[in-house]
Amino acid sequence: MLPEITPYIFFTGKGGVGKTSLASATAVKLADEGKSVLLICTDPASNLKEVLETDVTDKITPVKGVENLHAVNIDPEQSAEEYRNRVTSPMEGILPEAEIKKIREELSGACTTEIAAFDEFARYVAGDGENQPYDVIIFDTAPTGHTLRLLELPAAWSEFIESNPDGASCIGPSSALKTSQERYQKVVDRLKDKDATTIYLVTRPDGSALREADRSGRELKEMGLANQLLLINGYFEPVDESDPFAQKMKAMADETLKNMPERLKEMKQIVFPLRPYNLLGIDKLRKVFEPLDKEEINNNSGSILTADHESDFPGLEEMVEDIIGDKDHGLVMTMGKGGVGKTTIAAAIALRLAQKGYPVHLTTTDPAAHLMDHIGNMELPENLDVDRIDPHAEKRAYIEKVLKQKGKNKTDEELKLLKEDLESPCTEEVAVFQAFSKAIHQAKRKFVVVDTAPTGHTLLLLDTTGSYHKEVLRNTAMDADKLKTPYMYLQDPEYAKLIIVSLPETTPITEAAKLQDDLRRSGIEPYAWVANQSMSATVVNDPLLKQRAAAEIPLLEKMDREHAERLYAIPWIPDDNVLELLLSENIQQKKRYEPEI
């Protein structure tokens, strides 16, 4: 069982690492031990209903089959929409409709959603008096350090909505929040009390997940939330010791854990093995704290036929051919949540286009040196040039510009508030888009592959504030019908192809679908989806991996049926030379990966 059972437990980590599964398993375990437990989920990609097999809503609901356990699902999008309504309703009839629409879009970013969700569950942490009906309250997920810093700042937002460039603001007037500043302070103080609160940093034996755990852990520690433990979820232990794929997969995970950030190495750690099934249902949740039963896995694998765990979706080669069509130029952008392999897919597309003889420019927010490490010993074609956009440098320059323009005549408190607001993820995205805009125009004469595209929210924010689209139209002598801004190029399917990269897992698929909705809201239709690291597009013999691959098939079919105009599957490659292997003739022809013995 997990140590450090405090009255409040937070599970945090990047999407898809298993926060909801581990939070639910912990809640079931504690309830089985006789404790009264409330599980609160604030994850926008939550599948808590499926995990608990209970119709969890925004009202506290008893969980079927588990005495003493209740759950509630705070919908961040619903909370954010209610928050936007509270902000804009006093303005109706006073401001023009266009201005109200602009303000609503400014309040459509990730920061607003997180603040609004935190506003909801702050009531559970603060409580009403001392009558706390639960022994333990478990949260999936923890707030970020940025959110907590915002909450600690004075409630001066109502006078401050014009502070950000062109009126954009992270959360707008805090007068629209239900929870008082005093209650927020009580919540933050309780979170900092090591006897009251524990933070579980959830990760996988994956580089990006470990880096995110390290980053969020450091950020929360800086805010005083120092009582932290590391949970390593999904560690693979081969059942078939003779399977070369399984051996390479384990070796790669061991090497990744060996090289994890030093701070994580020093933390107390608990490892949870990769299971052959998705953790759905109370019975499976109760097995989370039990060791892996390899004999049972072997017995269950006999019923799986080859066709049951192998998919047949087109791969990289077909995707590149479709991108080319009858053109010799164009814009390709890869999008997706962190850790799904956007950069690898972008680099593979760029390299394959160059190998086919087309001039290609690859630009990425990933450090160029890191990209070159992935390329390994491959020789770069002369018709491919690679550069890097440094998001931190772009953001710093952007913040300096805004502070110079907007920071005049501000009090110290107002300046502090403006600086914290500018630390939001939205700011970085807007700043990076300015650099991306230069690359967009190059696609008139060559293939330009960009990792990563801005979200639909950012594009709409830029458009509604006039930063690009309307500003350019206002200040040009050209005929408006002949002018195309960067925003308009991204809306043109003949010019730009946006590719959403996901993993064939429930949470990443849900997050990718929300991203697609976001793009469609801004008038952009994604060209295709990529299911990256697909086990069912891989040759595996290990019983556990075969069962994992079989469980992936219905998810791929759902992606194809409900979300993607076109779906491509990229095999799971447990090797440092992912790009080289992905571009090899073996994979292009077989659409599968089978490691050499």
Stockholm file with secondary structure:
# STOCKHOLM 1.0

chainA/1-597         MLPEITPYIFFTGKGGVGKTSLASATAVKLADEGKSVLLICTDPASNLKEVLETDVTDKITPVKGVENLHAVNIDPEQSAEEYRNRVTSPMEGILPEAEIKKIREELSGACTTEIAAFDEFARYVAGDGENQPYDVIIFDTAPTGHTLRLLELPAAWSEFIESNPDGASCIGPSSALKTSQERYQKVVDRLKDKDATTIYLVTRPDGSALREADRSGRELKEMGLANQLLLINGYFEPVDESDPFAQKMKAMADETLKNMPERLKEMKQIVFPLRPYNLLGIDKLRKVFEPLDKEEINNNSGSILTADHESDFPGLEEMVEDIIGDKDHGLVMTMGKGGVGKTTIAAAIALRLAQKGYPVHLTTTDPAAHLMDHIGNMELPENLDVDRIDPHAEKRAYIEKVLKQKGKNKTDEELKLLKEDLESPCTEEVAVFQAFSKAIHQAKRKFVVVDTAPTGHTLLLLDTTGSYHKEVLRNTAMDADKLKTPYMYLQDPEYAKLIIVSLPETTPITEAAKLQDDLRRSGIEPYAWVANQSMSATVVNDPLLKQRAAAEIPLLEKMDREHAERLYAIPWIPDDNVLELLLSENIQQKKRYEPEI
#=GR chainA/1-597 SS CCSCCCSEEEEECSTTSSHHHHHHHHHHHHHHTTCCEEEEECCTTCCHHHHHTSCCCSSCEECTTCTTEEEEECCHHHHHHHHHHHHHGGGBTTBCHHHHHHHHHHTCSHHHHHHHHHHHHHHHHHCSTTCCCCSEEEEESCCCHHHHHHHHSCSCGGGCTTSSGGGCCSSCCGGGCSSCHHHHHHHHHHHHCTTTEEEEEEECSSHHHHHHHHHHHHHHHHTTCCCEEEEEEEECCCSSTTCHHHHHHHHHHHHHHHTSCHHHHTSCEEEEECCSSCCCSHHHHTTTTSCCCHHHHHHHHTTCCGGGSCCCCCCHHHHHHHHHTTCSCEEEEEECSTTSCHHHHHHHHHHHHHHTTCCEEEEESSCHHHHHHHHTTCCCCTTEEEEECCHHHHHHHHHHHHHHHHCTTCCHHHHHHHHHHTTSHHHHHHHHHHHHHHHHHHTTTSEEEEECCCCHHHHHHHHHHTSSHHHHHHTCCSCGGGCCCHHHHHHCTTTEEEEEEECSSHHHHHHHHHHHHHHHHTTCCCCEEEEEEEGGGBCCCCHHHHHHHHHHHHHHHHIIIIICSSEEEEECCCSSCHHHHHTSHHHHHHSSBCCCC
#=GC SS_cons         CCSCCCSEEEEECSTTSSHHHHHHHHHHHHHHTTCCEEEEECCTTCCHHHHHTSCCCSSCEECTTCTTEEEEECCHHHHHHHHHHHHHGGGBTTBCHHHHHHHHHHTCSHHHHHHHHHHHHHHHHHCSTTCCCCSEEEEESCCCHHHHHHHHSCSCGGGCTTSSGGGCCSSCCGGGCSSCHHHHHHHHHHHHCTTTEEEEEEECSSHHHHHHHHHHHHHHHHTTCCCEEEEEEEECCCSSTTCHHHHHHHHHHHHHHHTSCHHHHTSCEEEEECCSSCCCSHHHHTTTTSCCCHHHHHHHHTTCCGGGSCCCCCCHHHHHHHHHTTCSCEEEEEECSTTSCHHHHHHHHHHHHHHTTCCEEEEESSCHHHHHHHHTTCCCCTTEEEEECCHHHHHHHHHHHHHHHHCTTCCHHHHHHHHHHTTSHHHHHHHHHHHHHHHHHHTTTSEEEEECCCCHHHHHHHHHHTSSHHHHHHTCCSCGGGCCCHHHHHHCTTTEEEEEEECSSHHHHHHHHHHHHHHHHTTCCCCEEEEEEEGGGBCCCCHHHHHHHHHHHHHHHHIIIIICSSEEEEECCCSSCHHHHHTSHHHHHHSSBCCCC
//
